[in-house]
Amino acid sequence: MQRRRFKQITSLEQRLSEEAKRLREQAKKLPPSSDRERLLRKAREDEMAAQMTGWIASPGLQPPN
């Protein structure tokens, strides 16, 4: 069985940021509820993951000794 491979056109950081933006827009349309809070929490997680990806990929990051 062969794995299907996809070539990503955009960076992980950009995809996570776009997903966070989409989730926030979706949450704006909902009344205050647990579903809205779940979407906002996921958006925050995506934003944090995008920041961490940027930090990891930064040229100033040094490997541990």
PDB file of N, CA, C and O in Angstrom:
ATOM      1  N   MET A   1       0.843  -1.179   0.000  1.00  0.00           N
ATOM      2  CA  MET A   1       0.000   0.000   0.000  1.00  0.00           C
ATOM      3  C   MET A   1       0.891   1.247   0.000  1.00  0.00           C
ATOM      4  O   MET A   1       1.801   1.361   0.822  1.00  0.00           O
ATOM      5  N   GLN A   2       0.637   2.153  -0.896  1.00  0.00           N
ATOM      6  CA  GLN A   2       1.426   3.379  -0.985  1.00  0.00           C
ATOM      7  C   GLN A   2       0.733   4.523  -0.276  1.00  0.00           C
ATOM      8  O   GLN A   2      -0.493   4.634  -0.294  1.00  0.00           O
ATOM      9  N   ARG A   3       1.535   5.374   0.351  1.00  0.00           N
ATOM     10  CA  ARG A   3       0.989   6.571   0.994  1.00  0.00           C
ATOM     11  C   ARG A   3       0.722   7.630  -0.056  1.00  0.00           C
ATOM     12  O   ARG A   3       1.487   7.804  -1.004  1.00  0.00           O
ATOM     13  N   ARG A   4      -0.373   8.325   0.136  1.00  0.00           N
ATOM     14  CA  ARG A   4      -0.650   9.474  -0.734  1.00  0.00           C
ATOM     15  C   ARG A   4       0.108  10.655  -0.169  1.00  0.00           C
ATOM     16  O   ARG A   4       0.021  10.933   1.027  1.00  0.00           O
ATOM     17  N   ARG A   5       0.833  11.339  -0.992  1.00  0.00           N
ATOM     18  CA  ARG A   5       1.625  12.474  -0.535  1.00  0.00           C
ATOM     19  C   ARG A   5       1.084  13.760  -1.161  1.00  0.00           C
ATOM     20  O   ARG A   5       0.668  13.790  -2.319  1.00  0.00           O
ATOM     21  N   PHE A   6       1.106  14.809  -0.355  1.00  0.00           N
ATOM     22  CA  PHE A   6       0.642  16.113  -0.808  1.00  0.00           C
ATOM     23  C   PHE A   6       1.759  17.112  -0.650  1.00  0.00           C
ATOM     24  O   PHE A   6       2.417  17.156   0.389  1.00  0.00           O
ATOM     25  N   LYS A   7       1.977  17.903  -1.654  1.00  0.00           N
ATOM     26  CA  LYS A   7       2.960  18.976  -1.576  1.00  0.00           C
ATOM     27  C   LYS A   7       2.225  20.208  -1.063  1.00  0.00           C
ATOM     28  O   LYS A   7       1.297  20.702  -1.704  1.00  0.00           O
ATOM     29  N   GLN A   8       2.653  20.698   0.104  1.00  0.00           N
ATOM     30  CA  GLN A   8       2.019  21.875   0.688  1.00  0.00           C
ATOM     31  C   GLN A   8       2.537  23.130  -0.012  1.00  0.00           C
ATOM     32  O   GLN A   8       3.743  23.312  -0.180  1.00  0.00           O
ATOM     33  N   ILE A   9       1.620  23.976  -0.409  1.00  0.00           N
ATOM     34  CA  ILE A   9       1.969  25.201  -1.120  1.00  0.00           C
ATOM     35  C   ILE A   9       2.280  26.315  -0.129  1.00  0.00           C
ATOM     36  O   ILE A   9       3.172  27.130  -0.360  1.00  0.00           O
ATOM     37  N   THR A  10       1.538  26.346   0.979  1.00  0.00           N
ATOM     38  CA  THR A  10       1.758  27.384   1.988  1.00  0.00           C
ATOM     39  C   THR A  10       2.438  26.771   3.211  1.00  0.00           C
ATOM     40  O   THR A  10       2.383  25.560   3.426  1.00  0.00           O
ATOM     41  N   SER A  11       3.071  27.617   3.999  1.00  0.00           N
ATOM     42  CA  SER A  11       3.769  27.136   5.184  1.00  0.00           C
ATOM     43  C   SER A  11       2.777  26.719   6.263  1.00  0.00           C
ATOM     44  O   SER A  11       1.619  27.137   6.253  1.00  0.00           O
ATOM     45  N   LEU A  12       3.241  25.897   7.185  1.00  0.00           N
ATOM     46  CA  LEU A  12       2.403  25.459   8.295  1.00  0.00           C
ATOM     47  C   LEU A  12       1.949  26.666   9.112  1.00  0.00           C
ATOM     48  O   LEU A  12       0.793  26.741   9.529  1.00  0.00           O
ATOM     49  N   GLU A  13       2.851  27.594   9.336  1.00  0.00           N
ATOM     50  CA  GLU A  13       2.527  28.801  10.098  1.00  0.00           C
ATOM     51  C   GLU A  13       1.385  29.576   9.447  1.00  0.00           C
ATOM     52  O   GLU A  13       0.472  30.035  10.133  1.00  0.00           O
ATOM     53  N   GLN A  14       1.436  29.719   8.137  1.00  0.00           N
ATOM     54  CA  GLN A  14       0.391  30.446   7.418  1.00  0.00           C
ATOM     55  C   GLN A  14      -0.938  29.686   7.449  1.00  0.00           C
ATOM     56  O   GLN A  14      -1.994  30.295   7.618  1.00  0.00           O
ATOM     57  N   ARG A  15      -0.891  28.360   7.287  1.00  0.00           N
ATOM     58  CA  ARG A  15      -2.122  27.564   7.326  1.00  0.00           C
ATOM     59  C   ARG A  15      -2.775  27.632   8.692  1.00  0.00           C
ATOM     60  O   ARG A  15      -3.999  27.727   8.787  1.00  0.00           O
ATOM     61  N   LEU A  16      -1.978  27.585   9.758  1.00  0.00           N
ATOM     62  CA  LEU A  16      -2.523  27.677  11.109  1.00  0.00           C
ATOM     63  C   LEU A  16      -3.145  29.045  11.355  1.00  0.00           C
ATOM     64  O   LEU A  16      -4.209  29.140  11.968  1.00  0.00           O
ATOM     65  N   SER A  17      -2.497  30.101  10.885  1.00  0.00           N
ATOM     66  CA  SER A  17      -3.039  31.452  11.049  1.00  0.00           C
ATOM     67  C   SER A  17      -4.353  31.616  10.307  1.00  0.00           C
ATOM     68  O   SER A  17      -5.293  32.217  10.827  1.00  0.00           O
ATOM     69  N   GLU A  18      -4.424  31.086   9.095  1.00  0.00           N
ATOM     70  CA  GLU A  18      -5.658  31.165   8.315  1.00  0.00           C
ATOM     71  C   GLU A  18      -6.788  30.380   8.980  1.00  0.00           C
ATOM     72  O   GLU A  18      -7.938  30.820   8.988  1.00  0.00           O
ATOM     73  N   GLU A  19      -6.452  29.213   9.539  1.00  0.00           N
ATOM     74  CA  GLU A  19      -7.462  28.412  10.227  1.00  0.00           C
ATOM     75  C   GLU A  19      -7.978  29.149  11.460  1.00  0.00           C
ATOM     76  O   GLU A  19      -9.179  29.140  11.731  1.00  0.00           O
ATOM     77  N   ALA A  20      -7.073  29.788  12.211  1.00  0.00           N
ATOM     78  CA  ALA A  20      -7.476  30.550  13.394  1.00  0.00           C
ATOM     79  C   ALA A  20      -8.415  31.693  13.001  1.00  0.00           C
ATOM     80  O   ALA A  20      -9.410  31.944  13.681  1.00  0.00           O
ATOM     81  N   LYS A  21      -8.100  32.373  11.918  1.00  0.00           N
ATOM     82  CA  LYS A  21      -8.940  33.471  11.445  1.00  0.00           C
ATOM     83  C   LYS A  21     -10.321  32.957  11.041  1.00  0.00           C
ATOM     84  O   LYS A  21     -11.335  33.582  11.351  1.00  0.00           O
ATOM     85  N   ARG A  22     -10.356  31.824  10.354  1.00  0.00           N
ATOM     86  CA  ARG A  22     -11.623  31.230   9.924  1.00  0.00           C
ATOM     87  C   ARG A  22     -12.466  30.825  11.134  1.00  0.00           C
ATOM     88  O   ARG A  22     -13.678  31.039  11.149  1.00  0.00           O
ATOM     89  N   LEU A  23     -11.829  30.245  12.137  1.00  0.00           N
ATOM     90  CA  LEU A  23     -12.555  29.831  13.336  1.00  0.00           C
ATOM     91  C   LEU A  23     -13.116  31.029  14.095  1.00  0.00           C
ATOM     92  O   LEU A  23     -14.234  30.970  14.606  1.00  0.00           O
ATOM     93  N   ARG A  24     -12.346  32.122  14.174  1.00  0.00           N
ATOM     94  CA  ARG A  24     -12.826  33.329  14.855  1.00  0.00           C
ATOM     95  C   ARG A  24     -14.030  33.928  14.124  1.00  0.00           C
ATOM     96  O   ARG A  24     -14.983  34.377  14.761  1.00  0.00           O
ATOM     97  N   GLU A  25     -13.987  33.934  12.805  1.00  0.00           N
ATOM     98  CA  GLU A  25     -15.125  34.441  12.026  1.00  0.00           C
ATOM     99  C   GLU A  25     -16.359  33.577  12.254  1.00  0.00           C
ATOM    100  O   GLU A  25     -17.470  34.090  12.384  1.00  0.00           O
ATOM    101  N   GLN A  26     -16.157  32.272  12.301  1.00  0.00           N
ATOM    102  CA  GLN A  26     -17.268  31.353  12.536  1.00  0.00           C
ATOM    103  C   GLN A  26     -17.838  31.555  13.941  1.00  0.00           C
ATOM    104  O   GLN A  26     -19.053  31.503  14.131  1.00  0.00           O
ATOM    105  N   ALA A  27     -16.972  31.784  14.916  1.00  0.00           N
ATOM    106  CA  ALA A  27     -17.418  31.982  16.300  1.00  0.00           C
ATOM    107  C   ALA A  27     -18.210  33.278  16.458  1.00  0.00           C
ATOM    108  O   ALA A  27     -19.129  33.347  17.274  1.00  0.00           O
ATOM    109  N   LYS A  28     -17.861  34.304  15.682  1.00  0.00           N
ATOM    110  CA  LYS A  28     -18.577  35.582  15.759  1.00  0.00           C
ATOM    111  C   LYS A  28     -20.058  35.424  15.405  1.00  0.00           C
ATOM    112  O   LYS A  28     -20.904  36.175  15.890  1.00  0.00           O
ATOM    113  N   LYS A  29     -20.355  34.455  14.565  1.00  0.00           N
ATOM    114  CA  LYS A  29     -21.730  34.259  14.102  1.00  0.00           C
ATOM    115  C   LYS A  29     -22.584  33.494  15.108  1.00  0.00           C
ATOM    116  O   LYS A  29     -23.806  33.438  14.969  1.00  0.00           O
ATOM    117  N   LEU A  30     -21.950  32.907  16.119  1.00  0.00           N
ATOM    118  CA  LEU A  30     -22.685  32.106  17.095  1.00  0.00           C
ATOM    119  C   LEU A  30     -23.028  32.913  18.340  1.00  0.00           C
ATOM    120  O   LEU A  30     -22.283  33.818  18.717  1.00  0.00           O
ATOM    121  N   PRO A  31     -24.139  32.597  18.974  1.00  0.00           N
ATOM    122  CA  PRO A  31     -24.441  33.227  20.267  1.00  0.00           C
ATOM    123  C   PRO A  31     -23.516  32.634  21.338  1.00  0.00           C
ATOM    124  O   PRO A  31     -22.928  31.574  21.124  1.00  0.00           O
ATOM    125  N   PRO A  32     -23.383  33.307  22.485  1.00  0.00           N
ATOM    126  CA  PRO A  32     -22.546  32.748  23.548  1.00  0.00           C
ATOM    127  C   PRO A  32     -22.999  31.325  23.901  1.00  0.00           C
ATOM    128  O   PRO A  32     -24.146  31.104  24.289  1.00  0.00           O
ATOM    129  N   SER A  33     -22.085  30.376  23.759  1.00  0.00           N
ATOM    130  CA  SER A  33     -22.400  28.976  24.029  1.00  0.00           C
ATOM    131  C   SER A  33     -21.110  28.180  24.158  1.00  0.00           C
ATOM    132  O   SER A  33     -20.020  28.714  23.954  1.00  0.00           O
ATOM    133  N   SER A  34     -21.235  26.922  24.492  1.00  0.00           N
ATOM    134  CA  SER A  34     -20.048  26.066  24.602  1.00  0.00           C
ATOM    135  C   SER A  34     -19.420  25.833  23.222  1.00  0.00           C
ATOM    136  O   SER A  34     -18.203  25.683  23.116  1.00  0.00           O
ATOM    137  N   ASP A  35     -20.240  25.802  22.170  1.00  0.00           N
ATOM    138  CA  ASP A  35     -19.691  25.646  20.821  1.00  0.00           C
ATOM    139  C   ASP A  35     -18.827  26.840  20.436  1.00  0.00           C
ATOM    140  O   ASP A  35     -17.758  26.678  19.847  1.00  0.00           O
ATOM    141  N   ARG A  36     -19.292  28.029  20.768  1.00  0.00           N
ATOM    142  CA  ARG A  36     -18.524  29.246  20.474  1.00  0.00           C
ATOM    143  C   ARG A  36     -17.198  29.230  21.241  1.00  0.00           C
ATOM    144  O   ARG A  36     -16.151  29.550  20.678  1.00  0.00           O
ATOM    145  N   GLU A  37     -17.243  28.862  22.510  1.00  0.00           N
ATOM    146  CA  GLU A  37     -16.025  28.795  23.320  1.00  0.00           C
ATOM    147  C   GLU A  37     -15.049  27.761  22.772  1.00  0.00           C
ATOM    148  O   GLU A  37     -13.835  27.968  22.798  1.00  0.00           O
ATOM    149  N   ARG A  38     -15.580  26.655  22.279  1.00  0.00           N
ATOM    150  CA  ARG A  38     -14.736  25.613  21.697  1.00  0.00           C
ATOM    151  C   ARG A  38     -14.013  26.135  20.457  1.00  0.00           C
ATOM    152  O   ARG A  38     -12.827  25.867  20.264  1.00  0.00           O
ATOM    153  N   LEU A  39     -14.729  26.878  19.622  1.00  0.00           N
ATOM    154  CA  LEU A  39     -14.110  27.447  18.419  1.00  0.00           C
ATOM    155  C   LEU A  39     -13.040  28.472  18.778  1.00  0.00           C
ATOM    156  O   LEU A  39     -11.973  28.499  18.164  1.00  0.00           O
ATOM    157  N   LEU A  40     -13.322  29.316  19.771  1.00  0.00           N
ATOM    158  CA  LEU A  40     -12.346  30.323  20.175  1.00  0.00           C
ATOM    159  C   LEU A  40     -11.107  29.674  20.803  1.00  0.00           C
ATOM    160  O   LEU A  40      -9.986  30.133  20.588  1.00  0.00           O
ATOM    161  N   ARG A  41     -11.314  28.610  21.574  1.00  0.00           N
ATOM    162  CA  ARG A  41     -10.181  27.897  22.174  1.00  0.00           C
ATOM    163  C   ARG A  41      -9.304  27.284  21.084  1.00  0.00           C
ATOM    164  O   ARG A  41      -8.078  27.367  21.150  1.00  0.00           O
ATOM    165  N   LYS A  42      -9.931  26.673  20.087  1.00  0.00           N
ATOM    166  CA  LYS A  42      -9.184  26.076  18.974  1.00  0.00           C
ATOM    167  C   LYS A  42      -8.436  27.156  18.193  1.00  0.00           C
ATOM    168  O   LYS A  42      -7.312  26.924  17.747  1.00  0.00           O
ATOM    169  N   ALA A  43      -9.041  28.329  18.021  1.00  0.00           N
ATOM    170  CA  ALA A  43      -8.371  29.430  17.322  1.00  0.00           C
ATOM    171  C   ALA A  43      -7.135  29.874  18.098  1.00  0.00           C
ATOM    172  O   ALA A  43      -6.087  30.120  17.502  1.00  0.00           O
ATOM    173  N   ARG A  44      -7.249  29.978  19.426  1.00  0.00           N
ATOM    174  CA  ARG A  44      -6.087  30.352  20.247  1.00  0.00           C
ATOM    175  C   ARG A  44      -4.984  29.297  20.153  1.00  0.00           C
ATOM    176  O   ARG A  44      -3.803  29.635  20.079  1.00  0.00           O
ATOM    177  N   GLU A  45      -5.370  28.024  20.157  1.00  0.00           N
ATOM    178  CA  GLU A  45      -4.392  26.943  20.034  1.00  0.00           C
ATOM    179  C   GLU A  45      -3.663  27.019  18.693  1.00  0.00           C
ATOM    180  O   GLU A  45      -2.447  26.838  18.629  1.00  0.00           O
ATOM    181  N   ASP A  46      -4.408  27.287  17.631  1.00  0.00           N
ATOM    182  CA  ASP A  46      -3.796  27.406  16.307  1.00  0.00           C
ATOM    183  C   ASP A  46      -2.838  28.592  16.249  1.00  0.00           C
ATOM    184  O   ASP A  46      -1.763  28.491  15.657  1.00  0.00           O
ATOM    185  N   GLU A  47      -3.217  29.716  16.860  1.00  0.00           N
ATOM    186  CA  GLU A  47      -2.339  30.884  16.871  1.00  0.00           C
ATOM    187  C   GLU A  47      -1.057  30.599  17.652  1.00  0.00           C
ATOM    188  O   GLU A  47       0.028  30.996  17.229  1.00  0.00           O
ATOM    189  N   MET A  48      -1.178  29.910  18.793  1.00  0.00           N
ATOM    190  CA  MET A  48       0.011  29.565  19.574  1.00  0.00           C
ATOM    191  C   MET A  48       0.909  28.605  18.800  1.00  0.00           C
ATOM    192  O   MET A  48       2.132  28.740  18.826  1.00  0.00           O
ATOM    193  N   ALA A  49       0.311  27.644  18.116  1.00  0.00           N
ATOM    194  CA  ALA A  49       1.084  26.692  17.326  1.00  0.00           C
ATOM    195  C   ALA A  49       1.816  27.407  16.183  1.00  0.00           C
ATOM    196  O   ALA A  49       2.956  27.069  15.864  1.00  0.00           O
ATOM    197  N   ALA A  50       1.161  28.385  15.576  1.00  0.00           N
ATOM    198  CA  ALA A  50       1.801  29.156  14.503  1.00  0.00           C
ATOM    199  C   ALA A  50       2.996  29.924  15.049  1.00  0.00           C
ATOM    200  O   ALA A  50       4.042  29.984  14.402  1.00  0.00           O
ATOM    201  N   GLN A  51       2.852  30.515  16.241  1.00  0.00           N
ATOM    202  CA  GLN A  51       3.971  31.239  16.849  1.00  0.00           C
ATOM    203  C   GLN A  51       5.121  30.291  17.172  1.00  0.00           C
ATOM    204  O   GLN A  51       6.281  30.609  16.910  1.00  0.00           O
ATOM    205  N   MET A  52       4.805  29.136  17.735  1.00  0.00           N
ATOM    206  CA  MET A  52       5.855  28.170  18.070  1.00  0.00           C
ATOM    207  C   MET A  52       6.578  27.690  16.815  1.00  0.00           C
ATOM    208  O   MET A  52       7.796  27.512  16.826  1.00  0.00           O
ATOM    209  N   THR A  53       5.839  27.483  15.746  1.00  0.00           N
ATOM    210  CA  THR A  53       6.451  27.062  14.488  1.00  0.00           C
ATOM    211  C   THR A  53       7.424  28.131  13.999  1.00  0.00           C
ATOM    212  O   THR A  53       8.508  27.815  13.508  1.00  0.00           O
ATOM    213  N   GLY A  54       7.035  29.388  14.135  1.00  0.00           N
ATOM    214  CA  GLY A  54       7.929  30.483  13.746  1.00  0.00           C
ATOM    215  C   GLY A  54       9.177  30.530  14.607  1.00  0.00           C
ATOM    216  O   GLY A  54      10.275  30.757  14.100  1.00  0.00           O
ATOM    217  N   TRP A  55       9.018  30.317  15.905  1.00  0.00           N
ATOM    218  CA  TRP A  55      10.182  30.320  16.801  1.00  0.00           C
ATOM    219  C   TRP A  55      11.129  29.165  16.478  1.00  0.00           C
ATOM    220  O   TRP A  55      12.348  29.335  16.460  1.00  0.00           O
ATOM    221  N   ILE A  56      10.557  28.001  16.227  1.00  0.00           N
ATOM    222  CA  ILE A  56      11.383  26.827  15.925  1.00  0.00           C
ATOM    223  C   ILE A  56      12.157  27.025  14.628  1.00  0.00           C
ATOM    224  O   ILE A  56      13.316  26.622  14.524  1.00  0.00           O
ATOM    225  N   ALA A  57      11.524  27.640  13.651  1.00  0.00           N
ATOM    226  CA  ALA A  57      12.154  27.835  12.345  1.00  0.00           C
ATOM    227  C   ALA A  57      13.066  29.056  12.307  1.00  0.00           C
ATOM    228  O   ALA A  57      13.725  29.294  11.295  1.00  0.00           O
ATOM    229  N   SER A  58      13.119  29.833  13.384  1.00  0.00           N
ATOM    230  CA  SER A  58      13.924  31.054  13.366  1.00  0.00           C
ATOM    231  C   SER A  58      15.421  30.715  13.278  1.00  0.00           C
ATOM    232  O   SER A  58      15.865  29.721  13.851  1.00  0.00           O
ATOM    233  N   PRO A  59      16.184  31.526  12.573  1.00  0.00           N
ATOM    234  CA  PRO A  59      17.611  31.256  12.423  1.00  0.00           C
ATOM    235  C   PRO A  59      18.401  31.430  13.716  1.00  0.00           C
ATOM    236  O   PRO A  59      19.515  30.918  13.821  1.00  0.00           O
ATOM    237  N   GLY A  60      17.860  32.130  14.689  1.00  0.00           N
ATOM    238  CA  GLY A  60      18.573  32.356  15.942  1.00  0.00           C
ATOM    239  C   GLY A  60      18.485  31.188  16.903  1.00  0.00           C
ATOM    240  O   GLY A  60      19.170  31.182  17.925  1.00  0.00           O
ATOM    241  N   LEU A  61      17.657  30.200  16.599  1.00  0.00           N
ATOM    242  CA  LEU A  61      17.485  29.068  17.487  1.00  0.00           C
ATOM    243  C   LEU A  61      18.726  28.173  17.407  1.00  0.00           C
ATOM    244  O   LEU A  61      19.139  27.777  16.317  1.00  0.00           O
ATOM    245  N   GLN A  62      19.312  27.862  18.549  1.00  0.00           N
ATOM    246  CA  GLN A  62      20.509  27.042  18.602  1.00  0.00           C
ATOM    247  C   GLN A  62      20.151  25.642  19.110  1.00  0.00           C
ATOM    248  O   GLN A  62      19.305  25.495  19.991  1.00  0.00           O
ATOM    249  N   PRO A  63      20.797  24.615  18.550  1.00  0.00           N
ATOM    250  CA  PRO A  63      20.523  23.261  19.028  1.00  0.00           C
ATOM    251  C   PRO A  63      21.103  23.075  20.434  1.00  0.00           C
ATOM    252  O   PRO A  63      22.072  23.741  20.796  1.00  0.00           O
ATOM    253  N   PRO A  64      20.511  22.168  21.230  1.00  0.00           N
ATOM    254  CA  PRO A  64      21.057  21.924  22.564  1.00  0.00           C
ATOM    255  C   PRO A  64      22.420  21.258  22.474  1.00  0.00           C
ATOM    256  O   PRO A  64      22.698  20.536  21.517  1.00  0.00           O
ATOM    257  N   ASN A  65      23.276  21.500  23.473  1.00  0.00           N
ATOM    258  CA  ASN A  65      24.620  20.898  23.469  1.00  0.00           C
ATOM    259  C   ASN A  65      24.604  19.547  24.089  1.00  0.00           C
ATOM    260  O   ASN A  65      25.644  18.893  24.172  1.00  0.00           O
TER     261      ASN A  65
END
